[in-house]
Amino acid sequence: MAANRVGRRQGRGGSPGRSPAVRRPQPPARSPGLQRRPARVTVKYNRRELQRRLDTEQWIDGRLEELYRGREGEMPDEVNIDDLLELETDEERAQKLQGILRSCTADTEDFIRELLTQLKGLPKQQVLQRPSLEDPNPPPP
């Protein structure tokens, strides 16, 4: 008889050796006036533009690795797309890129030409800032 009671809890039925079913707590009941918020989030930026920018940044990284193969220590830390987009003309952008890539011994003309082509139509990324409570002149939207 004692063998039949092994694994049973007092006051609960069930077969020997089986643990009782675990019940999850029920969520609190909602008031009829409250509705559930939609799970969708609105994004301020165009997803296609962000993807294009990401693709351009990855392309730059890949090409820099090719140009500086074996001399990774000489590779520039970054080619800032926004700095290039702030410049007025492609000639200014090309000069800036030549300055950044001056330590490269490989031919950089094709890279610069292709990058300038990819930059056409790419918008400058806006920096998101939350206005502080202390700032009397928050940035315009």
N, CA, C and O atoms as CSV, one atom per row, in Angstrom:
chain,resi,resn,atom,element,x,y,z
A,1,MET,N,N,0.801,-1.189,0.000
A,1,MET,CA,C,0.000,0.000,0.000
A,1,MET,C,C,0.844,1.253,0.000
A,1,MET,O,O,0.550,2.196,-0.734
A,2,ALA,N,N,1.872,1.280,0.798
A,2,ALA,CA,C,2.735,2.447,0.829
A,2,ALA,C,C,3.395,2.654,-0.528
A,2,ALA,O,O,3.692,3.785,-0.914
A,3,ALA,N,N,3.619,1.578,-1.240
A,3,ALA,CA,C,4.223,1.676,-2.559
A,3,ALA,C,C,3.295,2.371,-3.528
A,3,ALA,O,O,3.779,3.050,-4.433
A,4,ASN,N,N,2.003,2.241,-3.391
A,4,ASN,CA,C,1.038,2.906,-4.254
A,4,ASN,C,C,0.978,4.407,-4.004
A,4,ASN,O,O,0.581,5.165,-4.889
A,5,ARG,N,N,1.364,4.842,-2.820
A,5,ARG,CA,C,1.279,6.262,-2.499
A,5,ARG,C,C,2.543,7.033,-2.859
A,5,ARG,O,O,2.550,8.257,-2.726
A,6,VAL,N,N,3.558,6.412,-3.285
A,6,VAL,CA,C,4.806,7.088,-3.645
A,6,VAL,C,C,4.537,7.976,-4.858
A,6,VAL,O,O,3.974,7.519,-5.853
A,7,GLY,N,N,4.935,9.224,-4.777
A,7,GLY,CA,C,4.776,10.151,-5.894
A,7,GLY,C,C,3.444,10.887,-5.869
A,7,GLY,O,O,3.249,11.820,-6.649
A,8,ARG,N,N,2.535,10.498,-5.004
A,8,ARG,CA,C,1.252,11.195,-4.910
A,8,ARG,C,C,1.361,12.335,-3.916
A,8,ARG,O,O,2.122,12.274,-2.950
A,9,ARG,N,N,0.594,13.362,-4.172
A,9,ARG,CA,C,0.499,14.455,-3.200
A,9,ARG,C,C,-0.763,14.257,-2.399
A,9,ARG,O,O,-1.741,13.682,-2.879
A,10,GLN,N,N,-0.732,14.719,-1.226
A,10,GLN,CA,C,-1.923,14.576,-0.401
A,10,GLN,C,C,-3.049,15.421,-0.953
A,10,GLN,O,O,-2.843,16.569,-1.350
A,11,GLY,N,N,-4.211,14.861,-0.977
A,11,GLY,CA,C,-5.382,15.591,-1.416
A,11,GLY,C,C,-5.546,15.618,-2.920
A,11,GLY,O,O,-6.491,16.238,-3.408
A,12,ARG,N,N,-4.687,14.988,-3.666
A,12,ARG,CA,C,-4.781,14.965,-5.130
A,12,ARG,C,C,-4.878,13.517,-5.583
A,12,ARG,O,O,-4.250,12.624,-5.013
A,13,GLY,N,N,-5.654,13.311,-6.591
A,13,GLY,CA,C,-5.756,11.979,-7.162
A,13,GLY,C,C,-4.763,11.836,-8.288
A,13,GLY,O,O,-3.893,12.690,-8.463
A,14,GLY,N,N,-4.876,10.801,-9.030
A,14,GLY,CA,C,-3.989,10.576,-10.157
A,14,GLY,C,C,-3.303,9.254,-10.029
A,14,GLY,O,O,-3.363,8.612,-8.981
A,15,SER,N,N,-2.669,8.852,-11.056
A,15,SER,CA,C,-2.004,7.561,-11.022
A,15,SER,C,C,-0.672,7.688,-10.315
A,15,SER,O,O,-0.088,8.771,-10.281
A,16,PRO,N,N,-0.189,6.610,-9.758
A,16,PRO,CA,C,1.074,6.664,-9.018
A,16,PRO,C,C,2.239,7.005,-9.951
A,16,PRO,O,O,2.309,6.540,-11.089
A,17,GLY,N,N,3.146,7.829,-9.431
A,17,GLY,CA,C,4.336,8.163,-10.194
A,17,GLY,C,C,4.145,9.300,-11.183
A,17,GLY,O,O,5.124,9.741,-11.785
A,18,ARG,N,N,2.946,9.786,-11.375
A,18,ARG,CA,C,2.689,10.887,-12.296
A,18,ARG,C,C,2.538,12.178,-11.523
A,18,ARG,O,O,1.862,12.225,-10.495
A,19,SER,N,N,3.163,13.214,-12.017
A,19,SER,CA,C,3.002,14.506,-11.354
A,19,SER,C,C,1.749,15.170,-11.901
A,19,SER,O,O,1.378,14.945,-13.052
A,20,PRO,N,N,1.110,15.970,-11.100
A,20,PRO,CA,C,-0.116,16.631,-11.561
A,20,PRO,C,C,0.203,17.648,-12.652
A,20,PRO,O,O,1.335,18.123,-12.750
A,21,ALA,N,N,-0.775,17.976,-13.459
A,21,ALA,CA,C,-0.604,18.941,-14.548
A,21,ALA,C,C,-0.305,20.314,-13.972
A,21,ALA,O,O,-0.877,20.717,-12.959
A,22,VAL,N,N,0.601,21.026,-14.631
A,22,VAL,CA,C,0.969,22.368,-14.187
A,22,VAL,C,C,0.030,23.361,-14.852
A,22,VAL,O,O,-0.152,23.344,-16.069
A,23,ARG,N,N,-0.550,24.204,-14.057
A,23,ARG,CA,C,-1.462,25.210,-14.588
A,23,ARG,C,C,-0.772,26.562,-14.596
A,23,ARG,O,O,-0.113,26.953,-13.632
A,24,ARG,N,N,-0.937,27.259,-15.695
A,24,ARG,CA,C,-0.378,28.601,-15.795
A,24,ARG,C,C,-1.388,29.595,-15.268
A,24,ARG,O,O,-2.596,29.403,-15.407
A,25,PRO,N,N,-0.886,30.661,-14.659
A,25,PRO,CA,C,-1.826,31.672,-14.164
A,25,PRO,C,C,-2.528,32.367,-15.325
A,25,PRO,O,O,-1.920,32.636,-16.362
A,26,GLN,N,N,-3.784,32.647,-15.143
A,26,GLN,CA,C,-4.579,33.319,-16.168
A,26,GLN,C,C,-4.258,34.809,-16.158
A,26,GLN,O,O,-4.088,35.394,-15.088
A,27,PRO,N,N,-4.171,35.439,-17.343
A,27,PRO,CA,C,-3.927,36.885,-17.378
A,27,PRO,C,C,-5.130,37.611,-16.791
A,27,PRO,O,O,-6.257,37.123,-16.870
A,28,PRO,N,N,-4.886,38.774,-16.204
A,28,PRO,CA,C,-6.007,39.513,-15.623
A,28,PRO,C,C,-6.994,39.915,-16.706
A,28,PRO,O,O,-6.621,40.188,-17.847
A,29,ALA,N,N,-8.228,39.942,-16.330
A,29,ALA,CA,C,-9.281,40.308,-17.285
A,29,ALA,C,C,-9.156,41.777,-17.645
A,29,ALA,O,O,-8.879,42.618,-16.790
A,30,ARG,N,N,-9.365,42.078,-18.934
A,30,ARG,CA,C,-9.282,43.465,-19.403
A,30,ARG,C,C,-10.624,44.140,-19.223
A,30,ARG,O,O,-11.684,43.520,-19.306
A,31,SER,N,N,-10.536,45.413,-18.977
A,31,SER,CA,C,-11.794,46.150,-18.909
A,31,SER,C,C,-12.325,46.305,-20.330
A,31,SER,O,O,-11.534,46.375,-21.271
A,32,PRO,N,N,-13.619,46.360,-20.507
A,32,PRO,CA,C,-14.182,46.410,-21.854
A,32,PRO,C,C,-13.798,47.664,-22.621
A,32,PRO,O,O,-13.872,47.652,-23.850
A,33,GLY,N,N,-13.388,48.753,-21.962
A,33,GLY,CA,C,-13.044,49.995,-22.646
A,33,GLY,C,C,-11.643,50.000,-23.236
A,33,GLY,O,O,-11.352,50.813,-24.112
A,34,LEU,N,N,-10.756,49.099,-22.771
A,34,LEU,CA,C,-9.371,49.082,-23.259
A,34,LEU,C,C,-9.234,48.124,-24.422
A,34,LEU,O,O,-9.747,47.005,-24.389
A,35,GLN,N,N,-8.537,48.575,-25.450
A,35,GLN,CA,C,-8.281,47.721,-26.594
A,35,GLN,C,C,-6.790,47.445,-26.660
A,35,GLN,O,O,-5.976,48.233,-26.180
A,36,ARG,N,N,-6.454,46.343,-27.244
A,36,ARG,CA,C,-5.058,45.967,-27.397
A,36,ARG,C,C,-4.409,46.807,-28.490
A,36,ARG,O,O,-4.993,47.007,-29.555
A,37,ARG,N,N,-3.202,47.296,-28.226
A,37,ARG,CA,C,-2.467,48.077,-29.223
A,37,ARG,C,C,-1.966,47.169,-30.327
A,37,ARG,O,O,-1.595,46.024,-30.068
A,38,PRO,N,N,-1.950,47.661,-31.546
A,38,PRO,CA,C,-1.415,46.832,-32.632
A,38,PRO,C,C,0.080,46.621,-32.439
A,38,PRO,O,O,0.781,47.482,-31.908
A,39,ALA,N,N,0.549,45.474,-32.874
A,39,ALA,CA,C,1.953,45.108,-32.700
A,39,ALA,C,C,2.852,45.774,-33.726
A,39,ALA,O,O,4.074,45.736,-33.584
A,40,ARG,N,N,2.285,46.378,-34.744
A,40,ARG,CA,C,3.066,46.996,-35.804
A,40,ARG,C,C,3.685,48.307,-35.304
A,40,ARG,O,O,3.041,49.081,-34.595
A,41,VAL,N,N,4.924,48.537,-35.679
A,41,VAL,CA,C,5.628,49.755,-35.293
A,41,VAL,C,C,5.853,50.593,-36.548
A,41,VAL,O,O,6.219,50.058,-37.595
A,42,THR,N,N,5.641,51.868,-36.449
A,42,THR,CA,C,5.858,52.760,-37.577
A,42,THR,C,C,7.312,53.199,-37.584
A,42,THR,O,O,7.856,53.580,-36.548
A,43,VAL,N,N,7.937,53.148,-38.739
A,43,VAL,CA,C,9.331,53.540,-38.884
A,43,VAL,C,C,9.376,54.880,-39.597
A,43,VAL,O,O,8.677,55.094,-40.587
A,44,LYS,N,N,10.209,55.783,-39.081
A,44,LYS,CA,C,10.303,57.115,-39.659
A,44,LYS,C,C,11.032,57.092,-41.002
A,44,LYS,O,O,10.750,57.914,-41.873
A,45,TYR,N,N,11.957,56.166,-41.172
A,45,TYR,CA,C,12.787,56.150,-42.362
A,45,TYR,C,C,12.286,55.124,-43.357
A,45,TYR,O,O,11.687,54.117,-42.982
A,46,ASN,N,N,12.533,55.384,-44.607
A,46,ASN,CA,C,12.157,54.474,-45.667
A,46,ASN,C,C,13.061,53.243,-45.590
A,46,ASN,O,O,14.286,53.361,-45.617
A,47,ARG,N,N,12.459,52.085,-45.495
A,47,ARG,CA,C,13.218,50.850,-45.344
A,47,ARG,C,C,14.135,50.597,-46.531
A,47,ARG,O,O,15.248,50.099,-46.365
A,48,ARG,N,N,13.669,50.939,-47.731
A,48,ARG,CA,C,14.472,50.721,-48.936
A,48,ARG,C,C,15.739,51.586,-48.897
A,48,ARG,O,O,16.815,51.131,-49.286
A,49,GLU,N,N,15.610,52.824,-48.431
A,49,GLU,CA,C,16.776,53.709,-48.339
A,49,GLU,C,C,17.776,53.181,-47.315
A,49,GLU,O,O,18.985,53.209,-47.545
A,50,LEU,N,N,17.266,52.702,-46.189
A,50,LEU,CA,C,18.164,52.157,-45.176
A,50,LEU,C,C,18.890,50.912,-45.694
A,50,LEU,O,O,20.077,50.725,-45.429
A,51,GLN,N,N,18.170,50.065,-46.432
A,51,GLN,CA,C,18.797,48.866,-46.983
A,51,GLN,C,C,19.852,49.238,-48.017
A,51,GLN,O,O,20.919,48.627,-48.071
A,52,ARG,N,N,19.554,50.235,-48.832
A,52,ARG,CA,C,20.520,50.674,-49.848
A,52,ARG,C,C,21.781,51.216,-49.175
A,52,ARG,O,O,22.895,50.959,-49.631
A,53,ARG,N,N,21.599,51.959,-48.102
A,53,ARG,CA,C,22.734,52.509,-47.371
A,53,ARG,C,C,23.572,51.382,-46.765
A,53,ARG,O,O,24.801,51.410,-46.830
A,54,LEU,N,N,22.905,50.404,-46.182
A,54,LEU,CA,C,23.611,49.263,-45.597
A,54,LEU,C,C,24.380,48.497,-46.665
A,54,LEU,O,O,25.528,48.109,-46.451
A,55,ASP,N,N,23.750,48.282,-47.808
A,55,ASP,CA,C,24.425,47.589,-48.915
A,55,ASP,C,C,25.663,48.359,-49.369
A,55,ASP,O,O,26.699,47.758,-49.655
A,56,THR,N,N,25.559,49.684,-49.434
A,56,THR,CA,C,26.698,50.519,-49.836
A,56,THR,C,C,27.824,50.411,-48.816
A,56,THR,O,O,28.991,50.296,-49.190
A,57,GLU,N,N,27.482,50.446,-47.528
A,57,GLU,CA,C,28.514,50.335,-46.491
A,57,GLU,C,C,29.202,48.975,-46.543
A,57,GLU,O,O,30.418,48.891,-46.371
A,58,GLN,N,N,28.443,47.918,-46.777
A,58,GLN,CA,C,29.046,46.596,-46.881
A,58,GLN,C,C,29.913,46.476,-48.129
A,58,GLN,O,O,30.957,45.825,-48.104
A,59,TRP,N,N,29.481,47.101,-49.217
A,59,TRP,CA,C,30.269,47.089,-50.444
A,59,TRP,C,C,31.599,47.807,-50.212
A,59,TRP,O,O,32.649,47.331,-50.645
A,60,ILE,N,N,31.554,48.953,-49.526
A,60,ILE,CA,C,32.781,49.702,-49.216
A,60,ILE,C,C,33.729,48.834,-48.400
A,60,ILE,O,O,34.917,48.754,-48.711
A,61,ASP,N,N,33.214,48.182,-47.357
A,61,ASP,CA,C,34.066,47.338,-46.513
A,61,ASP,C,C,34.720,46.222,-47.326
A,61,ASP,O,O,35.911,45.949,-47.173
A,62,GLY,N,N,33.939,45.588,-48.183
A,62,GLY,CA,C,34.489,44.505,-49.002
A,62,GLY,C,C,35.566,44.984,-49.955
A,62,GLY,O,O,36.607,44.345,-50.104
A,63,ARG,N,N,35.311,46.114,-50.602
A,63,ARG,CA,C,36.303,46.643,-51.551
A,63,ARG,C,C,37.570,47.117,-50.849
A,63,ARG,O,O,38.671,46.948,-51.373
A,64,LEU,N,N,37.418,47.716,-49.651
A,64,LEU,CA,C,38.609,48.140,-48.900
A,64,LEU,C,C,39.453,46.937,-48.512
A,64,LEU,O,O,40.682,47.002,-48.544
A,65,GLU,N,N,38.801,45.837,-48.144
A,65,GLU,CA,C,39.552,44.624,-47.811
A,65,GLU,C,C,40.324,44.116,-49.030
A,65,GLU,O,O,41.454,43.647,-48.896
A,66,GLU,N,N,39.722,44.206,-50.216
A,66,GLU,CA,C,40.410,43.792,-51.443
A,66,GLU,C,C,41.595,44.717,-51.729
A,66,GLU,O,O,42.689,44.249,-52.045
A,67,LEU,N,N,41.375,46.031,-51.615
A,67,LEU,CA,C,42.436,46.995,-51.931
A,67,LEU,C,C,43.612,46.903,-50.960
A,67,LEU,O,O,44.763,47.102,-51.349
A,68,TYR,N,N,43.318,46.601,-49.703
A,68,TYR,CA,C,44.358,46.575,-48.673
A,68,TYR,C,C,44.735,45.153,-48.258
A,68,TYR,O,O,45.249,44.946,-47.159
A,69,ARG,N,N,44.485,44.181,-49.121
A,69,ARG,CA,C,44.798,42.791,-48.791
A,69,ARG,C,C,46.277,42.655,-48.438
A,69,ARG,O,O,47.159,43.018,-49.216
A,70,GLY,N,N,46.519,42.122,-47.241
A,70,GLY,CA,C,47.892,41.937,-46.778
A,70,GLY,C,C,48.436,43.148,-46.035
A,70,GLY,O,O,49.492,43.059,-45.409
A,71,ARG,N,N,47.748,44.259,-46.092
A,71,ARG,CA,C,48.185,45.486,-45.405
A,71,ARG,C,C,47.018,46.079,-44.615
A,71,ARG,O,O,46.762,47.281,-44.683
A,72,GLU,N,N,46.319,45.235,-43.871
A,72,GLU,CA,C,45.128,45.672,-43.151
A,72,GLU,C,C,45.414,46.780,-42.145
A,72,GLU,O,O,44.527,47.573,-41.830
A,73,GLY,N,N,46.634,46.842,-41.642
A,73,GLY,CA,C,46.996,47.881,-40.680
A,73,GLY,C,C,46.967,49.279,-41.289
A,73,GLY,O,O,46.788,50.266,-40.576
A,74,GLU,N,N,47.142,49.364,-42.606
A,74,GLU,CA,C,47.133,50.655,-43.302
A,74,GLU,C,C,45.721,51.071,-43.731
A,74,GLU,O,O,45.512,52.210,-44.150
A,75,MET,N,N,44.762,50.161,-43.627
A,75,MET,CA,C,43.400,50.439,-44.086
A,75,MET,C,C,42.775,51.540,-43.229
A,75,MET,O,O,42.936,51.539,-42.009
A,76,PRO,N,N,42.060,52.485,-43.862
A,76,PRO,CA,C,41.410,53.543,-43.084
A,76,PRO,C,C,40.336,52.940,-42.176
A,76,PRO,O,O,39.703,51.941,-42.518
A,77,ASP,N,N,40.147,53.565,-41.018
A,77,ASP,CA,C,39.157,53.075,-40.072
A,77,ASP,C,C,37.760,53.106,-40.659
A,77,ASP,O,O,36.959,52.199,-40.434
A,78,GLU,N,N,37.471,54.169,-41.422
A,78,GLU,CA,C,36.115,54.346,-41.906
A,78,GLU,C,C,36.098,55.271,-43.112
A,78,GLU,O,O,36.905,56.194,-43.216
A,79,VAL,N,N,35.176,55.013,-44.010
A,79,VAL,CA,C,34.852,55.952,-45.078
A,79,VAL,C,C,33.448,56.428,-44.738
A,79,VAL,O,O,32.473,55.702,-44.933
A,80,ASN,N,N,33.352,57.647,-44.231
A,80,ASN,CA,C,32.071,58.164,-43.757
A,80,ASN,C,C,31.232,58.639,-44.937
A,80,ASN,O,O,31.573,59.615,-45.605
A,81,ILE,N,N,30.146,57.943,-45.181
A,81,ILE,CA,C,29.268,58.266,-46.308
A,81,ILE,C,C,28.672,59.658,-46.149
A,81,ILE,O,O,28.577,60.408,-47.121
A,82,ASP,N,N,28.271,60.008,-44.935
A,82,ASP,CA,C,27.646,61.324,-44.713
A,82,ASP,C,C,28.618,62.466,-44.987
A,82,ASP,O,O,28.226,63.504,-45.520
A,83,ASP,N,N,29.892,62.275,-44.621
A,83,ASP,CA,C,30.891,63.306,-44.930
A,83,ASP,C,C,31.003,63.509,-46.436
A,83,ASP,O,O,31.141,64.638,-46.906
A,84,LEU,N,N,30.944,62.425,-47.184
A,84,LEU,CA,C,31.025,62.532,-48.643
A,84,LEU,C,C,29.772,63.189,-49.215
A,84,LEU,O,O,29.859,63.987,-50.148
A,85,LEU,N,N,28.611,62.859,-48.659
A,85,LEU,CA,C,27.357,63.426,-49.164
A,85,LEU,C,C,27.237,64.920,-48.873
A,85,LEU,O,O,26.517,65.630,-49.575
A,86,GLU,N,N,27.931,65.402,-47.849
A,86,GLU,CA,C,27.890,66.828,-47.529
A,86,GLU,C,C,28.628,67.671,-48.563
A,86,GLU,O,O,28.347,68.860,-48.712
A,87,LEU,N,N,29.565,67.062,-49.273
A,87,LEU,CA,C,30.323,67.799,-50.275
A,87,LEU,C,C,29.449,68.070,-51.494
A,87,LEU,O,O,28.568,67.277,-51.824
A,88,GLU,N,N,29.697,69.186,-52.153
A,88,GLU,CA,C,28.837,69.643,-53.244
A,88,GLU,C,C,29.002,68.860,-54.543
A,88,GLU,O,O,28.011,68.536,-55.198
A,89,THR,N,N,30.243,68.551,-54.922
A,89,THR,CA,C,30.471,67.959,-56.249
A,89,THR,C,C,31.180,66.613,-56.136
A,89,THR,O,O,31.772,66.279,-55.110
A,90,ASP,N,N,31.098,65.858,-57.222
A,90,ASP,CA,C,31.802,64.577,-57.280
A,90,ASP,C,C,33.312,64.776,-57.265
A,90,ASP,O,O,34.042,63.922,-56.763
A,91,GLU,N,N,33.790,65.903,-57.813
A,91,GLU,CA,C,35.230,66.173,-57.800
A,91,GLU,C,C,35.726,66.338,-56.360
A,91,GLU,O,O,36.792,65.835,-56.004
A,92,GLU,N,N,34.952,67.040,-55.540
A,92,GLU,CA,C,35.326,67.197,-54.127
A,92,GLU,C,C,35.306,65.850,-53.415
A,92,GLU,O,O,36.189,65.550,-52.612
A,93,ARG,N,N,34.297,65.044,-53.714
A,93,ARG,CA,C,34.201,63.715,-53.099
A,93,ARG,C,C,35.385,62.848,-53.516
A,93,ARG,O,O,35.966,62.143,-52.691
A,94,ALA,N,N,35.738,62.901,-54.799
A,94,ALA,CA,C,36.866,62.111,-55.305
A,94,ALA,C,C,38.169,62.542,-54.630
A,94,ALA,O,O,38.988,61.694,-54.275
A,95,GLN,N,N,38.370,63.853,-54.449
A,95,GLN,CA,C,39.574,64.346,-53.779
A,95,GLN,C,C,39.626,63.866,-52.333
A,95,GLN,O,O,40.680,63.460,-51.844
A,96,LYS,N,N,38.485,63.916,-51.653
A,96,LYS,CA,C,38.443,63.462,-50.259
A,96,LYS,C,C,38.771,61.972,-50.184
A,96,LYS,O,O,39.527,61.546,-49.311
A,97,LEU,N,N,38.200,61.172,-51.105
A,97,LEU,CA,C,38.473,59.737,-51.119
A,97,LEU,C,C,39.944,59.459,-51.422
A,97,LEU,O,O,40.542,58.562,-50.828
A,98,GLN,N,N,40.528,60.227,-52.345
A,98,GLN,CA,C,41.952,60.040,-52.646
A,98,GLN,C,C,42.803,60.336,-51.415
A,98,GLN,O,O,43.804,59.662,-51.170
A,99,GLY,N,N,42.404,61.342,-50.645
A,99,GLY,CA,C,43.122,61.646,-49.407
A,99,GLY,C,C,42.992,60.526,-48.385
A,99,GLY,O,O,43.958,60.198,-47.698
A,100,ILE,N,N,41.806,59.939,-48.281
A,100,ILE,CA,C,41.588,58.845,-47.339
A,100,ILE,C,C,42.387,57.604,-47.761
A,100,ILE,O,O,42.906,56.871,-46.919
A,101,LEU,N,N,42.474,57.385,-49.070
A,101,LEU,CA,C,43.108,56.170,-49.594
A,101,LEU,C,C,44.561,56.375,-50.004
A,101,LEU,O,O,45.110,55.542,-50.725
A,102,ARG,N,N,45.201,57.459,-49.566
A,102,ARG,CA,C,46.562,57.765,-50.025
A,102,ARG,C,C,47.573,56.693,-49.631
A,102,ARG,O,O,48.600,56.549,-50.294
A,103,SER,N,N,47.305,55.939,-48.566
A,103,SER,CA,C,48.254,54.894,-48.153
A,103,SER,C,C,48.094,53.606,-48.962
A,103,SER,O,O,48.884,52.676,-48.797
A,104,CYS,N,N,47.093,53.537,-49.828
A,104,CYS,CA,C,46.842,52.330,-50.616
A,104,CYS,C,C,47.761,52.315,-51.836
A,104,CYS,O,O,47.854,53.296,-52.574
A,105,THR,N,N,48.435,51.186,-52.032
A,105,THR,CA,C,49.328,51.071,-53.183
A,105,THR,C,C,48.604,50.512,-54.405
A,105,THR,O,O,49.119,50.596,-55.519
A,106,ALA,N,N,47.423,49.946,-54.210
A,106,ALA,CA,C,46.639,49.414,-55.335
A,106,ALA,C,C,45.949,50.572,-56.060
A,106,ALA,O,O,45.869,51.684,-55.538
A,107,ASP,N,N,45.459,50.299,-57.254
A,107,ASP,CA,C,44.750,51.308,-58.046
A,107,ASP,C,C,43.364,51.542,-57.429
A,107,ASP,O,O,42.559,50.618,-57.311
A,108,THR,N,N,43.109,52.777,-57.044
A,108,THR,CA,C,41.853,53.108,-56.366
A,108,THR,C,C,40.858,53.832,-57.279
A,108,THR,O,O,39.748,54.144,-56.847
A,109,GLU,N,N,41.235,54.102,-58.532
A,109,GLU,CA,C,40.363,54.877,-59.431
A,109,GLU,C,C,39.022,54.185,-59.672
A,109,GLU,O,O,37.979,54.837,-59.648
A,110,ASP,N,N,39.040,52.878,-59.902
A,110,ASP,CA,C,37.786,52.150,-60.126
A,110,ASP,C,C,36.901,52.190,-58.879
A,110,ASP,O,O,35.691,52.396,-58.969
A,111,PHE,N,N,37.528,51.987,-57.712
A,111,PHE,CA,C,36.775,52.032,-56.460
A,111,PHE,C,C,36.103,53.388,-56.282
A,111,PHE,O,O,34.919,53.459,-55.951
A,112,ILE,N,N,36.850,54.456,-56.498
A,112,ILE,CA,C,36.312,55.804,-56.316
A,112,ILE,C,C,35.180,56.057,-57.307
A,112,ILE,O,O,34.139,56.599,-56.937
A,113,ARG,N,N,35.379,55.672,-58.551
A,113,ARG,CA,C,34.345,55.882,-59.574
A,113,ARG,C,C,33.057,55.124,-59.225
A,113,ARG,O,O,31.962,55.678,-59.315
A,114,GLU,N,N,33.197,53.866,-58.829
A,114,GLU,CA,C,32.026,53.051,-58.471
A,114,GLU,C,C,31.330,53.593,-57.225
A,114,GLU,O,O,30.101,53.599,-57.150
A,115,LEU,N,N,32.115,54.048,-56.247
A,115,LEU,CA,C,31.513,54.591,-55.027
A,115,LEU,C,C,30.739,55.871,-55.329
A,115,LEU,O,O,29.643,56.071,-54.806
A,116,LEU,N,N,31.300,56.731,-56.164
A,116,LEU,CA,C,30.589,57.962,-56.520
A,116,LEU,C,C,29.274,57.644,-57.227
A,116,LEU,O,O,28.282,58.349,-57.042
A,117,THR,N,N,29.264,56.599,-58.022
A,117,THR,CA,C,28.028,56.173,-58.694
A,117,THR,C,C,27.005,55.686,-57.669
A,117,THR,O,O,25.819,56.000,-57.776
A,118,GLN,N,N,27.458,54.925,-56.683
A,118,GLN,CA,C,26.539,54.403,-55.664
A,118,GLN,C,C,26.005,55.501,-54.754
A,118,GLN,O,O,24.908,55.377,-54.209
A,119,LEU,N,N,26.774,56.578,-54.587
A,119,LEU,CA,C,26.336,57.658,-53.705
A,119,LEU,C,C,25.235,58.517,-54.325
A,119,LEU,O,O,24.524,59.221,-53.608
A,120,LYS,N,N,25.087,58.466,-55.639
A,120,LYS,CA,C,24.065,59.279,-56.305
A,120,LYS,C,C,22.674,58.863,-55.815
A,120,LYS,O,O,22.310,57.690,-55.890
A,121,GLY,N,N,21.923,59.805,-55.326
A,121,GLY,CA,C,20.565,59.542,-54.856
A,121,GLY,C,C,20.484,58.991,-53.447
A,121,GLY,O,O,19.388,58.790,-52.924
A,122,LEU,N,N,21.630,58.743,-52.821
A,122,LEU,CA,C,21.615,58.244,-51.448
A,122,LEU,C,C,21.438,59.432,-50.505
A,122,LEU,O,O,22.266,60.342,-50.517
A,123,PRO,N,N,20.386,59.450,-49.690
A,123,PRO,CA,C,20.161,60.597,-48.816
A,123,PRO,C,C,21.106,60.586,-47.620
A,123,PRO,O,O,21.547,59.529,-47.168
A,124,LYS,N,N,21.401,61.753,-47.130
A,124,LYS,CA,C,22.214,61.874,-45.931
A,124,LYS,C,C,21.380,61.412,-44.749
A,124,LYS,O,O,20.204,61.762,-44.644
A,125,GLN,N,N,21.972,60.638,-43.868
A,125,GLN,CA,C,21.239,60.116,-42.721
A,125,GLN,C,C,21.101,61.193,-41.664
A,125,GLN,O,O,22.075,61.850,-41.294
A,126,GLN,N,N,19.890,61.366,-41.186
A,126,GLN,CA,C,19.623,62.341,-40.137
A,126,GLN,C,C,19.920,61.714,-38.780
A,126,GLN,O,O,19.625,60.541,-38.556
A,127,VAL,N,N,20.497,62.490,-37.888
A,127,VAL,CA,C,20.793,62.015,-36.545
A,127,VAL,C,C,19.547,62.213,-35.697
A,127,VAL,O,O,18.991,63.308,-35.627
A,128,LEU,N,N,19.126,61.146,-35.063
A,128,LEU,CA,C,17.954,61.236,-34.200
A,128,LEU,C,C,18.370,61.779,-32.845
A,128,LEU,O,O,19.312,61.284,-32.227
A,129,GLN,N,N,17.667,62.792,-32.395
A,129,GLN,CA,C,17.933,63.365,-31.085
A,129,GLN,C,C,16.603,63.598,-30.395
A,129,GLN,O,O,15.635,64.051,-31.005
A,130,ARG,N,N,16.577,63.281,-29.115
A,130,ARG,CA,C,15.398,63.591,-28.327
A,130,ARG,C,C,15.630,64.942,-27.674
A,130,ARG,O,O,16.686,65.172,-27.084
A,131,PRO,N,N,14.669,65.827,-27.771
A,131,PRO,CA,C,14.851,67.113,-27.112
A,131,PRO,C,C,14.828,66.917,-25.597
A,131,PRO,O,O,13.983,66.202,-25.059
A,132,SER,N,N,15.762,67.559,-24.933
A,132,SER,CA,C,15.793,67.443,-23.478
A,132,SER,C,C,14.810,68.440,-22.886
A,132,SER,O,O,14.414,69.407,-23.536
A,133,LEU,N,N,14.431,68.192,-21.661
A,133,LEU,CA,C,13.489,69.082,-20.983
A,133,LEU,C,C,14.122,70.438,-20.698
A,133,LEU,O,O,13.427,71.449,-20.592
A,134,GLU,N,N,15.452,70.451,-20.574
A,134,GLU,CA,C,16.153,71.687,-20.246
A,134,GLU,C,C,16.435,72.543,-21.478
A,134,GLU,O,O,16.705,73.736,-21.344
A,135,ASP,N,N,16.378,71.963,-22.667
A,135,ASP,CA,C,16.698,72.677,-23.890
A,135,ASP,C,C,15.518,73.549,-24.311
A,135,ASP,O,O,14.475,73.011,-24.684
A,136,PRO,N,N,15.645,74.886,-24.264
A,136,PRO,CA,C,14.520,75.740,-24.621
A,136,PRO,C,C,14.269,75.787,-26.142
A,136,PRO,O,O,13.169,76.136,-26.570
A,137,ASN,N,N,15.272,75.442,-26.951
A,137,ASN,CA,C,15.135,75.465,-28.420
A,137,ASN,C,C,15.368,74.079,-28.981
A,137,ASN,O,O,16.471,73.785,-29.443
A,138,PRO,N,N,14.346,73.203,-28.955
A,138,PRO,CA,C,14.559,71.855,-29.494
A,138,PRO,C,C,14.744,71.914,-31.003
A,138,PRO,O,O,14.256,72.837,-31.654
A,139,PRO,N,N,15.458,70.919,-31.568
A,139,PRO,CA,C,15.671,70.905,-33.027
A,139,PRO,C,C,14.328,70.761,-33.760
A,139,PRO,O,O,13.407,70.127,-33.244
A,140,PRO,N,N,14.216,71.345,-34.952
A,140,PRO,CA,C,12.961,71.237,-35.699
A,140,PRO,C,C,12.736,69.821,-36.177
A,140,PRO,O,O,13.704,69.097,-36.412
A,141,PRO,N,N,11.469,69.393,-36.332
A,141,PRO,CA,C,11.180,68.020,-36.757
A,141,PRO,C,C,11.530,67.764,-38.194
A,141,PRO,O,O,11.341,66.652,-38.687
